[in-house]
Amino acid sequence: SSTTLTWSNETATKYQILMQYGTPGAWQYYWTWTTTTPSFTVWPQTHGKSFRWRVRALNASGWGSWSAWAQFYFP
């Protein structure tokens, strides 16, 4: 099973996605990816967990701020 994360930014050339798993107050680092497209499919190796992720974009001015966290549950 997989899930696809999506976002939008019209001026970016690259994105970083940061993902953590666990529960509020006990989040653990899962992975950071870099991609050139405004979506990314992940296949979490840890089932039965909540995940949260955020993204930031790179353009001619440099890296932007991280987005707010979004969450999903992976059965």
N, C-alpha and C positions, 0 to 999 in steps of 0.2 A: 504494500500500500504506500501511497505517496500523497503529498499535498503540494499545491502550487501557490506560492506567495506572489502577489502582484502589487504594483504601485505605479505612480506616474510622475514624470519629470521630463519636460520637453527639451531642456538644454543640457542634460547630463551626458557624459561620455562613458562613465563607469559608475558602478554601485557597489557598496559593501553591505552585506546582510549579517547581522549579529543575532545568534539564537541561543537561548537558554532553556533549561527544562527544570521542572520541580513544582513548587507551590509558592505562593506569595510569602515573602520573608525567608525563603530557603531556595532561591533560584541558583542553579549551577550552570556554569559555562558549558555550551554544547559545541558550537562551531562558529567560525566567521568565514564567509565566502565573498569573493569578488566576481562580478559579472558585468557584461556590457549591455544586457537587455533588462527591461523593467519588469521582469518576472523571474522566478526561480523555483524549480521543483525540488523538494527534499524528500528523502526516504529515511525518516528517523529510525535509528537502531534501538531506541528505548520505547517500548510499547506501554500503554496504560499510564501515560504521563501527560501533564499539561506542558505546553511549550509557549514561549513568548519570543517575539522577534521585532527588530527594528532595522531601518535602512538609512543610509546616507548616500548622497550623490556627489560626484566629482564633475566639475566643469572647468572652464578656462580660469575661473577665480580660485580654484582649489576645492577641497572637501567641504561640504556643507555640514550643518548640524545633524545629529541623529534625529530620526522621527520619534514620535511617541511609540510606546510598546503596543503591539497587537498580540493576541493570544489565540491558540487553538489547542484542542485536545486530540491526542493520537491514540486510538484504541489498541 
